[in-house]
Amino acid sequence: MIPHCLLLENENTKQVVEILKEIGYTFERVNDFEDIAQKLDEGKFHFLIFHVNDLENKIEQKKLSEFTTDFPHTLIILITDTSQWDLTASLLKRHSVYDFIQTPVDLDHLKFTLDRSFQYLLTKLKSQFINDAENNLYKRMVEIFDWKKSISNKENENIAADIIHQMNINLFQGSGIGTLMSVVSILISKSKLDQDEKSYSIQKPVMDLLSENYEAAKSMFDSMSISQSIIDDEELVTKKLSPSKLLPIIEKEIEILTEALSIKNQKVNFSQMPISASGKKIRLDETKLSYVIREVLINAIKYSKEKDIIYLIFFQKENFLELKVINPAYQNDDGSTGIPEKFESFVFEPFFRISSVVDDSYAKFEHFRFGLGLPLVKKIMDQHQANVQIYNIENNFRNENTKDICLTIRFPLFDEEK
């Protein structure tokens, strides 16, 4: 995953802008210290970066401490120099900032610092959620399911309980193998041997049920094949195409999902490509991106309600193209709403589910199953060297005091070759 940064821009940080562009990290800018809190509140950033000279007095330093309290999942990186070392050391000691970079800023040093800090952040988020009793199992599971190889037989016993649980949910709840087995049982018991004892007669309702669940089971095995191909594929996407190529992919997937949308009378509205993105390119594999669009749309459809509208909105910001998929957030079984903050990174982990309830209505449209949908989305976006996040946002579309779920994909932009 590519870290997403918020940069307080001034003369002292202009060099950082160019380096962030060069190393391909996505970022947004603010020009005033007073605007930082609002920007952090509007989006999700892994890092806040600014120069020590922006902390001119105790007021800014107090606000800095408030940032660390109000936005604990955003690490503060300070650009500093030897003349301000006393202040820098004090901020580090008080944990107001996580790390610092000394001027003149070096590309390799900046990248190393951000990469190291990002790994700390991910580890911190995981350790906050997973208790000690589960920690060893979780780490072992991540080691095994690291997308670099298929799960080997000798390792299976370590995560057997998790896999069996997911197989039970996906294979034997709703239509598919479970119902198919039941229908076969009915077929055997209800079919009648004719007088010549050369053939059996089958009632039409039983045959219809058998055909329906055969198709569901076949769809499940097809999804297994696609998932396996994604898991085993380690190639980075290098092909660069115009961002406009995303539009026909989205249009095709919406058309395919017409029946799924009709189940709850839902609609999908999507914006056109920003004019500012013309003349740019993104890394784009059409087949893999179609899997991503299908999965994020199916998720939005599943977790939305009757007559809800799902929005797909493009933005061009700084050095990246942003696609936001937005749908209403509703209360979960545990009383939380949408994607609780503590789960924002875990929904991209294999086998993780906020709810264990399977909505069978959409099974035939899905490419990915077994709790692997968003993990495989993340895998594909990693291959595009792009970023994907999911989180709750304040509702700005429906004029109601509610929240929405926002899945955000950020593609680094490249200039077209002349």
PyMOL commands that set and color helices and strands:
alter all, ss='L'
color gray80, all
select helices_A, chain A and resi 14-23+33-42+52-54+58-70+82-93+107-129+132-144+153-172+177-190+204-232+243-256+258-263+275-277+286-302+341-343+346-348+360-365+373-383
alter helices_A, ss='H'
color red, helices_A
select strands_A, chain A and resi 4-8+26-30+47-51+75-80+99-102+192-193+200-201+240-241+267-270+280-283+309-317+320-328+387-394+403-412+414-415
alter strands_A, ss='S'
color yellow, strands_A
deselect
rebuild
show_as cartoon
